[in-house]
């Protein structure tokens, strides 16, 4: 089967033409394109469903190519759901264009990460004919529930009792200048601020929940956070952001409830415990300063640890070496945003979380991916996979 850039691009174009916005579109059509291609390529694959018993929504596909010799399993991971389109009037071409103009594949998901999904499928097809000479196995995880933040495909894959535990994962987020080897963690919470409801025109109106919440936002924004800690090797500081405020209705009611979403990006020296202590402390301070009918509720929603691989740790070492052999010069990078690598770190699975083609407009208007980079990126991942499976060809 042809595994060259033209075939990879043709599959990616079909994927971009199927809208698969996370939490909005039906994932069936985009996964059907992949299933048809995988069947034609003779690659064994199966669907992934969420839920404890795997009986929930369709959230992805997994392709597995077993080696003929004992050894570890390695995973290539790419998401096939996408960010939303945003303001479509801001686009200069349709978000589902799926065309190629001036050497760029255009449309939502072209860069993040449907081109990588197409590439990884072709890599699996290229490995399969001589898999008997290789050790362990190669899996391609096609996650259709990544942009929701639920990472449903990855969770379903790891929970599947048929899944060999991965020794490492390479995630196909785009960008040729870096191999992302780490990322800040996160701790997220929903805060509920209470007050006594009343009429806004009352002679002595009570302080409403929105006003109390506004003071809490001030305290959170001013909360002291440490800078980069010397000696721990992690290059980024923690960060706290209030990302949503919801409360009140109309004009004549003093609201009795207001909710805040708080996102804290964590580091090895400022982890989830310290993040929770800080947020709960700010909530206690506002309750003391502006007493309400009951204390502010703090509901933790999610927590992932930060992660960081050493340059010599697999699979980062194999991918860095292979990229340099392919004529690229990426550097190691620890990313500010969290990603599937954080989820995997929580499972004790090392991962790289980004290396691919040049890109523009990710999560914005006019997303596109540079096809001129595809041959070298393809060669890099192929070399890395074969090195990890001890079949240097």
N, C-alpha and C positions, 0 to 999 in steps of 0.2 A: 504494500500500500504506500502511496505517495505520502511522505511525511514532511515535505518541503514547505517553505513559507506560503506558497500559493494555496496549498490545501488547508493549512492552518488558518489563513485569512478567510477562505471561503466558509469554513465552519464558524469562525468568529462573526462573520457578517450575518449569518443566519441567526445566531444567538442575539445579536444586537437588535435585530428586527422584531424579536419577541419581547415586548415590555415585561419586565419582571421586577418592578419596584417593590422593595421590601415592605411587607405589611399592606400592600395595596393590590397588586396584581396576582392572578392565579399563576403558580409556578409550573403548572402542568405543561403548557406549550413550550417553554424554553427547555424543560427537562426532556420533553418528547423529541426535540431536535437532537439532543445529546444521545438519547437512547437509540434513535435510528442510526446515528453515526457509529456508535459503539457496537451495535449488532452487526452492521455492515463490516466493521473491522474485525469481527470475531473476538471481541474483548468481553470477558465475563464481567457482569455488573449487576447491581441490585439497588433497589430503591431504599431510601431511609425515611422513616416516619418518627415523629416525636411522640412523647408520652412514655410512661414507665414500661408499658408493655408493647411499645412500638405500634400502637393502634391509632395514633393521632394523625395529624396533617402530614402531607408529603413535604419533606424538608431537604431532600438532596439525593444524590446518587453516589455510589462508591464503585470504583473499578479496582480489581485486584489481580495482580500478575505474580504468581508464586514462582520463586526460583527453584532450581533443582537440587540445591545444596542447603544445609542448615545455615541459619544466620538471621540477623535482625531484619525487621520490616521498616521501610521508609515510606513517607507519605508526601505527595505533592498535593497541595490544597489551593483551590481557587473558588471564590464565590461567584455564583451565577445570578443571584439577585442583585439589585442595584439601589442606589439612592433615588429619591424622587426627581421629577423633571424640574421642579421649581417653576419659575415664571417662564412659560413656553414662548412668550413674546420676546424674551431676552436671547433666545437661540437664533442663530443665523441659518440653521438647518433643522429639520425635524429631529427630535430626540431619538427616534428609532430609525434613523436614516440607514445605518448599516452599509454605507457606501465608502468608497476609497477615493479621496481627492488629494492630489499632490503628495501622495505617499503616506497619507494619514487615514486610518480607519476612524469613521465618525459616528458618534451616537452614544447615548447613555449606556454605560457598562463597557464601552470599548476598551478603556484602560483599567477600570476597576469592576470586575476582573475577567471579562468574557474572553479577551484575547489569551489570557493565561490559561483559562479553562480549556480552550481549543488546543493550545500548545501542549498542555499536560496530557490530554487524551492522545495526541499524536505521539508523545514520548512513550506512553504505555504501549501503544501499538508497535512502536519501533523496538521496544525491549522484548516483547513477547516471543518473537521467533527464536531467540537464543537464551530464553530465560532459564533453560535447563542447565546452563553453564554458570549461572549466578547464584549468589547466596541470599537467603532470606526471601524478601519479596518487596514489590512496589505496589502501593495503593495510590489511587487518584481520588481525592475527596472533592466532590462538587457540591458546595454548600449553598442551598437556596434560602437560607434564613440567617444571613450574616448581617445585612444592613439594618435589621430590626434591633440588633444588639443582643438577640437571644442566642445566636450561634447555634441554631437548632440542628443544622446538619452535622456540625462537629460533635455536639453533645450526643446525638443519636448514633453516630459512628462509634464513639468511645463506649457507649452503653451497650452496643450490640455484642452479644456473647460470641458471635462468630468472628469478631474483629481481632486479629493478632495485635498485641500491644505495640504501638510504634516506638522505634528507637529514636526517631526524630521526624520533624515535619518541616517542609519548605513551603511557605505561603507565597502565592504569586502576585502580591500587591506590586504595582508598577514602580519604575524608576531605576535607571542603570548606574547611578552614581554611588549608591550605597547598598550594602547588604545589611538590612535592619536586623540587629542581633539582640534588641531589647526594647522595652517600653515601660513607661510609668504604669503602675497599677491604678486601681480606683476603689473608692468607697462612695456609695451613693445612698442618699436617704430622702425620704419624703417627710417634711415637718408640717404639723397641723397646729396652727395658732388659734386659740379660742378667745372669745369675748362675749359680752352680754348683748343680745340683740335688742334693738329699740328703733324708735323713729328718729330719723336724722334731724327732724325739726323740733324735737323735744326741747323743753326749757333747759334741761341739763343732760344732753346726750352723753351716753357712755362712750369711752374710747373704743372704736371698732377694731375687729380682728385685722383688717387691712393695715390700719395704722400701727398696731402692735407688730405685725409682720414686717412693715417697712423698717421699724427700728431693729428688728432681728437681722434684716438684710444688711443694715449698716454695721452691726456688730460682726457679722460674718465676713463682710468685705474688709473690715479693719483687723481681722484676727491675725496675729503674728504667725508667720510660717518660717521655718528655717530655710536658709540658702543652701546651695550645694554643700554637702558635707565632705570636707577633705578627708581622704583616706578610705572612703567606702567604695570608690571607683565608679559611682553612679553619677553621670554628668548633668542631670537635671534636678531642679528643686521641686518640691510639691506645689500644688496649686489648688485653690478652692474657688468655685464659681457657683453662684446662685443662678440656675438655668431656667426656672419657671416660677411664676407667681399666679395663683388662681384664687379669687375670692370676691365676694360681694355680688350684688345684682340690683340693677336699676339705680334709683337716686334717693329714695325716701327711707331706706332701711339701713341702719347701722349694722354691718355684717357681724355674725357671730363665729365665723370660721374663715380661715385663709390658709392655703397650702403653699408650701415652698418645695422646690426640688433643689437639692444641693449635691454638687458633683465635686469630689475631692480626688485629685490625682496624687497617688502615693508613690513613695520611694522606699528603698530598703531601710533608711533611717527614720522615715515618717510613714509608718504603715497604717493599716486599717484601724488598729486599736487607738492610735494617737488621733487619727482623723475623727473617729467617733467621740472621743473624749473632748476634742475641741468643739465640735458641733453641739454636743449636749451641754457643754459649759456655756456657750453663747445662748442657748435656749433658756438655761437656768438664770442667766443674767437678765434677759429681757423680762422673764417672769417676776424677778425681784424688783426690777426698775419700774415696770408697768404691769402690776398684778392683774391677772385675769381670773375668770371663774374656776379655771383648772389649769394645770401645767401644760405647757406645750408638749405635744406628742412627737416623738422621734421614731420613725419607722425605717430601719435600714432596708434597702432594696437590693443591693448587689455589692459584691466585694471580690476583686481579683488582685492577686499579688503582682508587684513589679517583676520583671525578669531581665536578665542580661547574660548572654553567652560570652565566653572568652573567645577571642579570635581563633584559637586553636581547637575549640570544642566543636564536635560534629552536631548538626550538619553544616554549621557555618564555615568550618575549615574547608570542606570539600567544595562548597559553592564559591567561596572566595578564590580558591586556587583555580577552579574551572573557569570562572569568569575572566581571570587574568590570562589564562591560556587561550581564551577565545578573543583576546585583544581588547578587553575592557579593563578598567582600573577602579573598581568600586572600593569604597572604604567602609569600615564598620560604623554603624550608627545606632544610637539608642533613641527611639522615637518618643515624642511627647504624648500623642494619643495612645490609648490602649487598643488592643486588637486580639485576634484569636490566639496569638502567642501567649497572652496573659492567661486565657482559659487553659491552654495546654500546660503552662508553667504550674498552674494549680494542680495539675495531674502528674507533675513531675516529668513532663515530656519536653525536651528542648526543641526550639523552633527558631527559624529565621522568618521574619515577617515583612519581607519586601525585597524584591529585586526583579526588574523587568524592563520594559521599553520606556522611552521618554513619553511624557503625557502632558495634556493640558485639560483644564476644565473638570477635573475630578470633583464630584459633588457640586458642580457649578454648571453654568451654561456652556454649550459648545464643547462637550467632552470629546477628546480624540486621542488616539494612540499612534505613535510613530512606527510604521512598518519597516523602515530602514534598519531599525535596531533588532528586528526579529531574528535574523539568522544568527547573530552572535549570542543573543539571549538563549535561543534554542540550543546552540552548541554548548553553552555554559551549563544549562540544566542537564543536558544529556551526559556531559562529562561527569558532573557531580553525581548523578544517579549511578552511573556505571562504577565510579570510584567507590561509592558507598556500598555497592553490592559486590565489590571485589571482582569486577569483570572488566578491566580497563581495555576498552576496544576503540 
